[in-house]
Amino acid sequence: MEKKEYRNRIRVILAEKMITNTYLAEQLSVSKMTISRWCANTTQPSAPQLIKISQVLQCDLRDLYETVE
């Protein structure tokens, strides 16, 4: 069975909604560096953080990730 790889789309959604990393960091009580790392896909948010991100960005949880070929 092939293992799927995923990457988050936080940077894309922030750009589409014209929301800054700083605003998201403030809403989630995390550093701007944390948001930058998530946007660069060097680290990933936890499941509870993903729920908060989807609420702040007003998007479906499924929209936050995409499959990497």
Secondary structure, DSSP 8 states (H G I E B T S, - for coil): ----EEEE-HHHHHHHTT--HHHHHHHHT--HHHHHHHHTTSS---HHHHHHHHHHHT--GGGGEEEE-
